[in-house]
Amino acid sequence: MTPTGKIEAALNQLRQAISGLENAVEMRIEHQREQGEIEGEVRRIHADRSKLAQELDQAEFRANRLEEVNREVSRRLVTAMETIRAVLDR
């Protein structure tokens, strides 16, 4: 092989190596971008989960309170009905 041929072969190898390096860098940048997007989505999901858990706790509290009020109203209605029956029976 002539010296010019050796230089051309070396340049071709260098071009291929640079191209491979550029591809690797692009892939790394893309991976980091995707990783950042995934991490952001995970943070949003955790925030949504926390908000939903808090809303669920509030809804359960309200439901329990409504049950208590419902029992009290039922008790008062029974008492009122018994009082009315007693008055009517006289």
Jmol script that loads the backbone (N, CA, C; Angstrom):
load data "model"
ATOM      1  N   MET A   1       0.838  -1.163   0.000  1.00  0.00           N
ATOM      2  CA  MET A   1       0.000   0.000   0.000  1.00  0.00           C
ATOM      3  C   MET A   1       0.890   1.235   0.000  1.00  0.00           C
ATOM      4  N   THR A   2       0.465   2.204  -0.776  1.00  0.00           N
ATOM      5  CA  THR A   2       1.254   3.434  -0.899  1.00  0.00           C
ATOM      6  C   THR A   2       1.016   4.312   0.320  1.00  0.00           C
ATOM      7  N   PRO A   3       1.896   5.249   0.570  1.00  0.00           N
ATOM      8  CA  PRO A   3       1.700   6.152   1.708  1.00  0.00           C
ATOM      9  C   PRO A   3       0.381   6.912   1.607  1.00  0.00           C
ATOM     10  N   THR A   4      -0.006   7.321   0.390  1.00  0.00           N
ATOM     11  CA  THR A   4      -1.271   8.024   0.217  1.00  0.00           C
ATOM     12  C   THR A   4      -2.433   7.102   0.570  1.00  0.00           C
ATOM     13  N   GLY A   5      -2.357   5.856   0.166  1.00  0.00           N
ATOM     14  CA  GLY A   5      -3.409   4.869   0.462  1.00  0.00           C
ATOM     15  C   GLY A   5      -3.527   4.626   1.957  1.00  0.00           C
ATOM     16  N   LYS A   6      -2.371   4.584   2.641  1.00  0.00           N
ATOM     17  CA  LYS A   6      -2.385   4.374   4.092  1.00  0.00           C
ATOM     18  C   LYS A   6      -3.034   5.570   4.797  1.00  0.00           C
ATOM     19  N   ILE A   7      -2.713   6.784   4.286  1.00  0.00           N
ATOM     20  CA  ILE A   7      -3.293   7.989   4.883  1.00  0.00           C
ATOM     21  C   ILE A   7      -4.810   7.994   4.664  1.00  0.00           C
ATOM     22  N   GLU A   8      -5.227   7.643   3.444  1.00  0.00           N
ATOM     23  CA  GLU A   8      -6.666   7.595   3.152  1.00  0.00           C
ATOM     24  C   GLU A   8      -7.357   6.560   4.037  1.00  0.00           C
ATOM     25  N   ALA A   9      -6.756   5.396   4.213  1.00  0.00           N
ATOM     26  CA  ALA A   9      -7.337   4.354   5.061  1.00  0.00           C
ATOM     27  C   ALA A   9      -7.438   4.844   6.502  1.00  0.00           C
ATOM     28  N   ALA A  10      -6.389   5.507   6.970  1.00  0.00           N
ATOM     29  CA  ALA A  10      -6.397   6.036   8.333  1.00  0.00           C
ATOM     30  C   ALA A  10      -7.463   7.114   8.482  1.00  0.00           C
ATOM     31  N   LEU A  11      -7.599   7.983   7.454  1.00  0.00           N
ATOM     32  CA  LEU A  11      -8.627   9.025   7.497  1.00  0.00           C
ATOM     33  C   LEU A  11     -10.031   8.417   7.516  1.00  0.00           C
ATOM     34  N   ASN A  12     -10.226   7.360   6.731  1.00  0.00           N
ATOM     35  CA  ASN A  12     -11.530   6.683   6.723  1.00  0.00           C
ATOM     36  C   ASN A  12     -11.840   6.092   8.097  1.00  0.00           C
ATOM     37  N   GLN A  13     -10.835   5.480   8.712  1.00  0.00           N
ATOM     38  CA  GLN A  13     -11.038   4.931  10.057  1.00  0.00           C
ATOM     39  C   GLN A  13     -11.355   6.050  11.053  1.00  0.00           C
ATOM     40  N   LEU A  14     -10.639   7.166  10.906  1.00  0.00           N
ATOM     41  CA  LEU A  14     -10.871   8.304  11.790  1.00  0.00           C
ATOM     42  C   LEU A  14     -12.292   8.846  11.598  1.00  0.00           C
ATOM     43  N   ARG A  15     -12.733   8.947  10.321  1.00  0.00           N
ATOM     44  CA  ARG A  15     -14.094   9.412  10.046  1.00  0.00           C
ATOM     45  C   ARG A  15     -15.131   8.474  10.669  1.00  0.00           C
ATOM     46  N   GLN A  16     -14.910   7.186  10.532  1.00  0.00           N
ATOM     47  CA  GLN A  16     -15.829   6.204  11.107  1.00  0.00           C
ATOM     48  C   GLN A  16     -15.859   6.310  12.636  1.00  0.00           C
ATOM     49  N   ALA A  17     -14.678   6.485  13.221  1.00  0.00           N
ATOM     50  CA  ALA A  17     -14.608   6.617  14.680  1.00  0.00           C
ATOM     51  C   ALA A  17     -15.337   7.877  15.142  1.00  0.00           C
ATOM     52  N   ILE A  18     -15.133   8.986  14.418  1.00  0.00           N
ATOM     53  CA  ILE A  18     -15.810  10.246  14.772  1.00  0.00           C
ATOM     54  C   ILE A  18     -17.313  10.089  14.598  1.00  0.00           C
ATOM     55  N   SER A  19     -17.735   9.444  13.524  1.00  0.00           N
ATOM     56  CA  SER A  19     -19.160   9.220  13.283  1.00  0.00           C
ATOM     57  C   SER A  19     -19.758   8.370  14.406  1.00  0.00           C
ATOM     58  N   GLY A  20     -19.049   7.331  14.795  1.00  0.00           N
ATOM     59  CA  GLY A  20     -19.518   6.487  15.900  1.00  0.00           C
ATOM     60  C   GLY A  20     -19.603   7.269  17.201  1.00  0.00           C
ATOM     61  N   LEU A  21     -18.615   8.123  17.447  1.00  0.00           N
ATOM     62  CA  LEU A  21     -18.613   8.953  18.645  1.00  0.00           C
ATOM     63  C   LEU A  21     -19.791   9.933  18.619  1.00  0.00           C
ATOM     64  N   GLU A  22     -20.036  10.556  17.462  1.00  0.00           N
ATOM     65  CA  GLU A  22     -21.170  11.475  17.339  1.00  0.00           C
ATOM     66  C   GLU A  22     -22.488  10.756  17.602  1.00  0.00           C
ATOM     67  N   ASN A  23     -22.626   9.542  17.048  1.00  0.00           N
ATOM     68  CA  ASN A  23     -23.837   8.753  17.280  1.00  0.00           C
ATOM     69  C   ASN A  23     -24.000   8.432  18.771  1.00  0.00           C
ATOM     70  N   ALA A  24     -22.905   8.050  19.416  1.00  0.00           N
ATOM     71  CA  ALA A  24     -22.956   7.723  20.845  1.00  0.00           C
ATOM     72  C   ALA A  24     -23.350   8.950  21.666  1.00  0.00           C
ATOM     73  N   VAL A  25     -22.810  10.113  21.316  1.00  0.00           N
ATOM     74  CA  VAL A  25     -23.141  11.347  22.029  1.00  0.00           C
ATOM     75  C   VAL A  25     -24.615  11.692  21.824  1.00  0.00           C
ATOM     76  N   GLU A  26     -25.102  11.574  20.598  1.00  0.00           N
ATOM     77  CA  GLU A  26     -26.512  11.851  20.319  1.00  0.00           C
ATOM     78  C   GLU A  26     -27.422  10.902  21.090  1.00  0.00           C
ATOM     79  N   MET A  27     -27.056   9.631  21.125  1.00  0.00           N
ATOM     80  CA  MET A  27     -27.851   8.659  21.868  1.00  0.00           C
ATOM     81  C   MET A  27     -27.848   8.986  23.359  1.00  0.00           C
ATOM     82  N   ARG A  28     -26.702   9.396  23.878  1.00  0.00           N
ATOM     83  CA  ARG A  28     -26.597   9.742  25.299  1.00  0.00           C
ATOM     84  C   ARG A  28     -27.464  10.964  25.622  1.00  0.00           C
ATOM     85  N   ILE A  29     -27.419  11.959  24.776  1.00  0.00           N
ATOM     86  CA  ILE A  29     -28.236  13.160  24.975  1.00  0.00           C
ATOM     87  C   ILE A  29     -29.715  12.792  24.937  1.00  0.00           C
ATOM     88  N   GLU A  30     -30.112  11.986  23.978  1.00  0.00           N
ATOM     89  CA  GLU A  30     -31.506  11.549  23.864  1.00  0.00           C
ATOM     90  C   GLU A  30     -31.915  10.762  25.107  1.00  0.00           C
ATOM     91  N   HIS A  31     -31.060   9.880  25.571  1.00  0.00           N
ATOM     92  CA  HIS A  31     -31.344   9.089  26.773  1.00  0.00           C
ATOM     93  C   HIS A  31     -31.529   9.997  27.987  1.00  0.00           C
ATOM     94  N   GLN A  32     -30.665  10.988  28.133  1.00  0.00           N
ATOM     95  CA  GLN A  32     -30.774  11.909  29.261  1.00  0.00           C
ATOM     96  C   GLN A  32     -32.068  12.733  29.176  1.00  0.00           C
ATOM     97  N   ARG A  33     -32.427  13.137  27.965  1.00  0.00           N
ATOM     98  CA  ARG A  33     -33.672  13.886  27.775  1.00  0.00           C
ATOM     99  C   ARG A  33     -34.865  13.019  28.156  1.00  0.00           C
ATOM    100  N   GLU A  34     -34.871  11.784  27.675  1.00  0.00           N
ATOM    101  CA  GLU A  34     -35.961  10.865  28.002  1.00  0.00           C
ATOM    102  C   GLU A  34     -35.998  10.602  29.503  1.00  0.00           C
ATOM    103  N   GLN A  35     -34.836  10.429  30.105  1.00  0.00           N
ATOM    104  CA  GLN A  35     -34.768  10.181  31.551  1.00  0.00           C
ATOM    105  C   GLN A  35     -35.348  11.370  32.315  1.00  0.00           C
ATOM    106  N   GLY A  36     -35.015  12.573  31.872  1.00  0.00           N
ATOM    107  CA  GLY A  36     -35.560  13.769  32.506  1.00  0.00           C
ATOM    108  C   GLY A  36     -37.068  13.838  32.371  1.00  0.00           C
ATOM    109  N   GLU A  37     -37.580  13.469  31.210  1.00  0.00           N
ATOM    110  CA  GLU A  37     -39.026  13.466  31.002  1.00  0.00           C
ATOM    111  C   GLU A  37     -39.689  12.425  31.895  1.00  0.00           C
ATOM    112  N   ILE A  38     -39.083  11.263  32.002  1.00  0.00           N
ATOM    113  CA  ILE A  38     -39.632  10.195  32.845  1.00  0.00           C
ATOM    114  C   ILE A  38     -39.644  10.637  34.310  1.00  0.00           C
ATOM    115  N   GLU A  39     -38.556  11.227  34.758  1.00  0.00           N
ATOM    116  CA  GLU A  39     -38.484  11.692  36.144  1.00  0.00           C
ATOM    117  C   GLU A  39     -39.540  12.766  36.409  1.00  0.00           C
ATOM    118  N   GLY A  40     -39.742  13.644  35.450  1.00  0.00           N
ATOM    119  CA  GLY A  40     -40.772  14.664  35.587  1.00  0.00           C
ATOM    120  C   GLY A  40     -42.155  14.046  35.676  1.00  0.00           C
ATOM    121  N   GLU A  41     -42.412  13.052  34.851  1.00  0.00           N
ATOM    122  CA  GLU A  41     -43.705  12.369  34.870  1.00  0.00           C
ATOM    123  C   GLU A  41     -43.909  11.645  36.195  1.00  0.00           C
ATOM    124  N   VAL A  42     -42.865  11.017  36.701  1.00  0.00           N
ATOM    125  CA  VAL A  42     -42.967  10.333  37.994  1.00  0.00           C
ATOM    126  C   VAL A  42     -43.287  11.342  39.097  1.00  0.00           C
ATOM    127  N   ARG A  43     -42.640  12.504  39.077  1.00  0.00           N
ATOM    128  CA  ARG A  43     -42.939  13.540  40.078  1.00  0.00           C
ATOM    129  C   ARG A  43     -44.394  13.996  39.973  1.00  0.00           C
ATOM    130  N   ARG A  44     -44.880  14.167  38.737  1.00  0.00           N
ATOM    131  CA  ARG A  44     -46.280  14.572  38.549  1.00  0.00           C
ATOM    132  C   ARG A  44     -47.234  13.493  39.067  1.00  0.00           C
ATOM    133  N   ILE A  45     -46.912  12.245  38.813  1.00  0.00           N
ATOM    134  CA  ILE A  45     -47.758  11.140  39.276  1.00  0.00           C
ATOM    135  C   ILE A  45     -47.795  11.106  40.797  1.00  0.00           C
ATOM    136  N   HIS A  46     -46.629  11.289  41.427  1.00  0.00           N
ATOM    137  CA  HIS A  46     -46.591  11.303  42.894  1.00  0.00           C
ATOM    138  C   HIS A  46     -47.409  12.470  43.449  1.00  0.00           C
ATOM    139  N   ALA A  47     -47.310  13.617  42.826  1.00  0.00           N
ATOM    140  CA  ALA A  47     -48.080  14.786  43.275  1.00  0.00           C
ATOM    141  C   ALA A  47     -49.577  14.509  43.117  1.00  0.00           C
ATOM    142  N   ASP A  48     -49.975  13.925  41.974  1.00  0.00           N
ATOM    143  CA  ASP A  48     -51.376  13.591  41.755  1.00  0.00           C
ATOM    144  C   ASP A  48     -51.859  12.569  42.783  1.00  0.00           C
ATOM    145  N   ARG A  49     -51.015  11.583  43.064  1.00  0.00           N
ATOM    146  CA  ARG A  49     -51.367  10.556  44.040  1.00  0.00           C
ATOM    147  C   ARG A  49     -51.568  11.178  45.416  1.00  0.00           C
ATOM    148  N   SER A  50     -50.690  12.059  45.806  1.00  0.00           N
ATOM    149  CA  SER A  50     -50.819  12.717  47.109  1.00  0.00           C
ATOM    150  C   SER A  50     -52.114  13.530  47.180  1.00  0.00           C
ATOM    151  N   LYS A  51     -52.394  14.255  46.107  1.00  0.00           N
ATOM    152  CA  LYS A  51     -53.618  15.059  46.061  1.00  0.00           C
ATOM    153  C   LYS A  51     -54.845  14.161  46.144  1.00  0.00           C
ATOM    154  N   LEU A  52     -54.841  13.064  45.385  1.00  0.00           N
ATOM    155  CA  LEU A  52     -55.982  12.151  45.407  1.00  0.00           C
ATOM    156  C   LEU A  52     -56.139  11.489  46.774  1.00  0.00           C
ATOM    157  N   ALA A  53     -55.033  11.143  47.417  1.00  0.00           N
ATOM    158  CA  ALA A  53     -55.104  10.549  48.750  1.00  0.00           C
ATOM    159  C   ALA A  53     -55.704  11.532  49.744  1.00  0.00           C
ATOM    160  N   GLN A  54     -55.311  12.783  49.636  1.00  0.00           N
ATOM    161  CA  GLN A  54     -55.858  13.806  50.524  1.00  0.00           C
ATOM    162  C   GLN A  54     -57.356  13.995  50.268  1.00  0.00           C
ATOM    163  N   GLU A  55     -57.746  14.048  49.008  1.00  0.00           N
ATOM    164  CA  GLU A  55     -59.161  14.190  48.672  1.00  0.00           C
ATOM    165  C   GLU A  55     -59.968  12.994  49.165  1.00  0.00           C
ATOM    166  N   LEU A  56     -59.385  11.797  49.062  1.00  0.00           N
ATOM    167  CA  LEU A  56     -60.057  10.591  49.548  1.00  0.00           C
ATOM    168  C   LEU A  56     -60.242  10.658  51.061  1.00  0.00           C
ATOM    169  N   ASP A  57     -59.211  11.077  51.770  1.00  0.00           N
ATOM    170  CA  ASP A  57     -59.327  11.224  53.225  1.00  0.00           C
ATOM    171  C   ASP A  57     -60.437  12.200  53.587  1.00  0.00           C
ATOM    172  N   GLN A  58     -60.503  13.313  52.872  1.00  0.00           N
ATOM    173  CA  GLN A  58     -61.553  14.305  53.135  1.00  0.00           C
ATOM    174  C   GLN A  58     -62.938  13.735  52.836  1.00  0.00           C
ATOM    175  N   ALA A  59     -63.046  12.999  51.728  1.00  0.00           N
ATOM    176  CA  ALA A  59     -64.331  12.406  51.355  1.00  0.00           C
ATOM    177  C   ALA A  59     -64.762  11.365  52.390  1.00  0.00           C
ATOM    178  N   GLU A  60     -63.820  10.567  52.878  1.00  0.00           N
ATOM    179  CA  GLU A  60     -64.140   9.580  53.909  1.00  0.00           C
ATOM    180  C   GLU A  60     -64.591  10.271  55.196  1.00  0.00           C
ATOM    181  N   PHE A  61     -63.927  11.365  55.554  1.00  0.00           N
ATOM    182  CA  PHE A  61     -64.319  12.111  56.743  1.00  0.00           C
ATOM    183  C   PHE A  61     -65.743  12.630  56.594  1.00  0.00           C
ATOM    184  N   ARG A  62     -66.043  13.228  55.431  1.00  0.00           N
ATOM    185  CA  ARG A  62     -67.389  13.748  55.193  1.00  0.00           C
ATOM    186  C   ARG A  62     -68.430  12.625  55.217  1.00  0.00           C
ATOM    187  N   ALA A  63     -68.096  11.480  54.627  1.00  0.00           N
ATOM    188  CA  ALA A  63     -69.028  10.349  54.615  1.00  0.00           C
ATOM    189  C   ALA A  63     -69.290   9.862  56.040  1.00  0.00           C
ATOM    190  N   ASN A  64     -68.247   9.786  56.858  1.00  0.00           N
ATOM    191  CA  ASN A  64     -68.429   9.364  58.250  1.00  0.00           C
ATOM    192  C   ASN A  64     -69.283  10.368  59.012  1.00  0.00           C
ATOM    193  N   ARG A  65     -69.033  11.633  58.768  1.00  0.00           N
ATOM    194  CA  ARG A  65     -69.806  12.682  59.440  1.00  0.00           C
ATOM    195  C   ARG A  65     -71.274  12.607  59.005  1.00  0.00           C
ATOM    196  N   LEU A  66     -71.521  12.374  57.719  1.00  0.00           N
ATOM    197  CA  LEU A  66     -72.896  12.245  57.234  1.00  0.00           C
ATOM    198  C   LEU A  66     -73.598  11.037  57.868  1.00  0.00           C
ATOM    199  N   GLU A  67     -72.864   9.953  58.040  1.00  0.00           N
ATOM    200  CA  GLU A  67     -73.440   8.779  58.699  1.00  0.00           C
ATOM    201  C   GLU A  67     -73.848   9.105  60.129  1.00  0.00           C
ATOM    202  N   GLU A  68     -72.980   9.817  60.828  1.00  0.00           N
ATOM    203  CA  GLU A  68     -73.289  10.207  62.207  1.00  0.00           C
ATOM    204  C   GLU A  68     -74.539  11.093  62.247  1.00  0.00           C
ATOM    205  N   VAL A  69     -74.592  12.083  61.370  1.00  0.00           N
ATOM    206  CA  VAL A  69     -75.738  12.991  61.318  1.00  0.00           C
ATOM    207  C   VAL A  69     -76.995  12.213  60.952  1.00  0.00           C
ATOM    208  N   ASN A  70     -76.882  11.280  60.013  1.00  0.00           N
ATOM    209  CA  ASN A  70     -78.022  10.464  59.592  1.00  0.00           C
ATOM    210  C   ASN A  70     -78.553   9.644  60.770  1.00  0.00           C
ATOM    211  N   ARG A  71     -77.664   9.047  61.547  1.00  0.00           N
ATOM    212  CA  ARG A  71     -78.092   8.270  62.716  1.00  0.00           C
ATOM    213  C   ARG A  71     -78.812   9.171  63.735  1.00  0.00           C
ATOM    214  N   GLU A  72     -78.269  10.362  63.949  1.00  0.00           N
ATOM    215  CA  GLU A  72     -78.877  11.299  64.892  1.00  0.00           C
ATOM    216  C   GLU A  72     -80.258  11.737  64.414  1.00  0.00           C
ATOM    217  N   VAL A  73     -80.401  12.022  63.125  1.00  0.00           N
ATOM    218  CA  VAL A  73     -81.701  12.405  62.566  1.00  0.00           C
ATOM    219  C   VAL A  73     -82.687  11.247  62.710  1.00  0.00           C
ATOM    220  N   SER A  74     -82.226  10.039  62.417  1.00  0.00           N
ATOM    221  CA  SER A  74     -83.109   8.871  62.552  1.00  0.00           C
ATOM    222  C   SER A  74     -83.559   8.709  64.003  1.00  0.00           C
ATOM    223  N   ARG A  75     -82.640   8.871  64.939  1.00  0.00           N
ATOM    224  CA  ARG A  75     -82.973   8.752  66.355  1.00  0.00           C
ATOM    225  C   ARG A  75     -84.017   9.797  66.743  1.00  0.00           C
ATOM    226  N   ARG A  76     -83.819  11.025  66.277  1.00  0.00           N
ATOM    227  CA  ARG A  76     -84.767  12.092  66.605  1.00  0.00           C
ATOM    228  C   ARG A  76     -86.143  11.850  65.972  1.00  0.00           C
ATOM    229  N   LEU A  77     -86.146  11.321  64.742  1.00  0.00           N
ATOM    230  CA  LEU A  77     -87.426  11.006  64.091  1.00  0.00           C
ATOM    231  C   LEU A  77     -88.178   9.931  64.864  1.00  0.00           C
ATOM    232  N   VAL A  78     -87.470   8.909  65.312  1.00  0.00           N
ATOM    233  CA  VAL A  78     -88.110   7.839  66.084  1.00  0.00           C
ATOM    234  C   VAL A  78     -88.698   8.423  67.367  1.00  0.00           C
ATOM    235  N   THR A  79     -87.908   9.270  68.026  1.00  0.00           N
ATOM    236  CA  THR A  79     -88.392   9.894  69.260  1.00  0.00           C
ATOM    237  C   THR A  79     -89.631  10.744  68.981  1.00  0.00           C
ATOM    238  N   ALA A  80     -89.605  11.510  67.903  1.00  0.00           N
ATOM    239  CA  ALA A  80     -90.748  12.360  67.551  1.00  0.00           C
ATOM    240  C   ALA A  80     -91.977  11.519  67.248  1.00  0.00           C
ATOM    241  N   MET A  81     -91.773  10.409  66.496  1.00  0.00           N
ATOM    242  CA  MET A  81     -92.907   9.536  66.167  1.00  0.00           C
ATOM    243  C   MET A  81     -93.483   8.903  67.430  1.00  0.00           C
ATOM    244  N   GLU A  82     -92.654   8.496  68.343  1.00  0.00           N
ATOM    245  CA  GLU A  82     -93.134   7.900  69.584  1.00  0.00           C
ATOM    246  C   GLU A  82     -93.907   8.932  70.407  1.00  0.00           C
ATOM    247  N   THR A  83     -93.415  10.171  70.413  1.00  0.00           N
ATOM    248  CA  THR A  83     -94.101  11.227  71.147  1.00  0.00           C
ATOM    249  C   THR A  83     -95.467  11.494  70.534  1.00  0.00           C
ATOM    250  N   ILE A  84     -95.544  11.542  69.218  1.00  0.00           N
ATOM    251  CA  ILE A  84     -96.814  11.773  68.519  1.00  0.00           C
ATOM    252  C   ILE A  84     -97.783  10.633  68.810  1.00  0.00           C
ATOM    253  N   ARG A  85     -97.323   9.382  68.785  1.00  0.00           N
ATOM    254  CA  ARG A  85     -98.178   8.224  69.085  1.00  0.00           C
ATOM    255  C   ARG A  85     -98.709   8.298  70.516  1.00  0.00           C
ATOM    256  N   ALA A  86     -97.811   8.696  71.421  1.00  0.00           N
ATOM    257  CA  ALA A  86     -98.235   8.783  72.826  1.00  0.00           C
ATOM    258  C   ALA A  86     -99.304   9.841  72.988  1.00  0.00           C
ATOM    259  N   VAL A  87     -99.149  10.971  72.290  1.00  0.00           N
ATOM    260  CA  VAL A  87    -100.138  12.050  72.378  1.00  0.00           C
ATOM    261  C   VAL A  87    -101.470  11.579  71.775  1.00  0.00           C
ATOM    262  N   LEU A  88    -101.416  10.882  70.652  1.00  0.00           N
ATOM    263  CA  LEU A  88    -102.631  10.421  69.974  1.00  0.00           C
ATOM    264  C   LEU A  88    -103.340   9.335  70.778  1.00  0.00           C
ATOM    265  N   ASP A  89    -102.581   8.536  71.501  1.00  0.00           N
ATOM    266  CA  ASP A  89    -103.178   7.441  72.274  1.00  0.00           C
ATOM    267  C   ASP A  89    -103.895   7.939  73.508  1.00  0.00           C
ATOM    268  N   ARG A  90    -103.704   9.155  73.939  1.00  0.00           N
ATOM    269  CA  ARG A  90    -104.339   9.683  75.143  1.00  0.00           C
ATOM    270  C   ARG A  90    -105.769   9.962  74.956  1.00  0.00           C
TER     271      ARG A  90
END
end "model"
wireframe off; spacefill off
backbone 0.3
color backbone group
